[in-house]
Amino acid sequence: MTHLPFSVFKRAGRQFYYVQFKNSKGEYLPGISTRQMDKALAIETSFKWFRDGRPSKNGSTVIHLNIQEVLRNVKTIQEATFICNELKQRGFLKSYVVSESQQATDFITFLQDFWNYESSPYVKERLRREHGIHQNYVKSQGLDVIKYWKPFFKNRLIGDITRNDIEQFIDAIGTLAGRELSGARKNSILRSGVIPLRWAFSKELIEKDVTAHITWFSNKFRERHILTPEIVQILFAVEWLDERSRLANMLSSVTGLRAGEVQGLRIQDLGNDCLYIRHSWNVRDKLKTTKNNEERKVEVPFPYLMNSLAQLAKSNPHGVSMDSYVFWAEKSATKPMENCLFIEGLRDALIKIGMKQESASLYVFHGWRHFFTTYMIGHLDTKLLKYQTGHKTDSMLIRYGNHQTEEDRGKIRQAQVEVFGRFIPKQLKQITS
């Protein structure tokens, strides 16, 4: 009997015949079902496979025996990577993820670790290079990962994420939120994943930047509710729940200061007719650098307001020092007044001047920043206005116009007096702790 170049046999309890082919060393490879119950037909099928190659499981491709042998001899990650690279160069693979490689990291785990303030290599890198990054920001980005990215990319590997996946996520953000979001909010959610992916690409953790040239949402901010100067004049004339709250709102209305910047004011930051904005405050970072990591001088050409701030600082029930907060907290010497009291006082005063509670609830402390900018922009050059607000939307303007002159100070002060002078009292109001 002629010896076959393979072995055909039947396994106990199985209806089909199996075939075992030999490798180049003459060793038998694992058995494969011929799907034939007749031995002669099984041998015929085996000869066909031996000559033409074996069909894949779905029958769409042919697998040749020499390729099978090569694949069975792959023993290491390096060998597997070499084969995948060859297939990619020939255009048979667009991307791949090798087991136990950096690209095989769970995507959501990577994002959550990236936005961990204590352990993130990205955060450490930013701080090492003296770039501002605050805990509040890192925490909010991490929460967006959990709320939006995790449901969409659960159980995916970072190296498996494609550009098409990112595009589909962008389209799904509104659905994931379950409500209408502004373009600015959608972009914030998007950045919580885009920033880590771009960082991973820059560190060669992934082969391709799948976020390159994505189309961001239109950055139209939701319109803020702001008051008119006439209403503001009446607002600051009524009795407030807390004089500290009245002064905080008044100060922001004529300077555009953020709530955290008002909270972060200390006695050492008070000038004769100006404020030195060196810090900001939030509950996670405590006293930290400003939002753009730069100090600035803010003009306050209102003696009443500057004297009131000085008087408020001196009335601190916990004692007074150069490090004491101007807007002190009643129960703690180590933190300033809570900013929720700023808003509470504002809305209560709005109701007192005749506004309905529902309408009053639409106004927030940050609205003063919009109020200040809206009414000052027609009176002051954009360059000078940026000195006051600390905005950095035009990097070249900041770079080449970062020196404030005494003449600039005069223009700022004159514009402030013209626009806001009507509602700043002339007489000092006594503050008691």
Order of alpha helices (4+ residues) and beta strands (2+ residues): beta-beta-beta-alpha-beta-beta-alpha-alpha-alpha-alpha-alpha-alpha-alpha-alpha-alpha-alpha-alpha-beta-beta-beta-beta-alpha-alpha-alpha-alpha-alpha-alpha-alpha
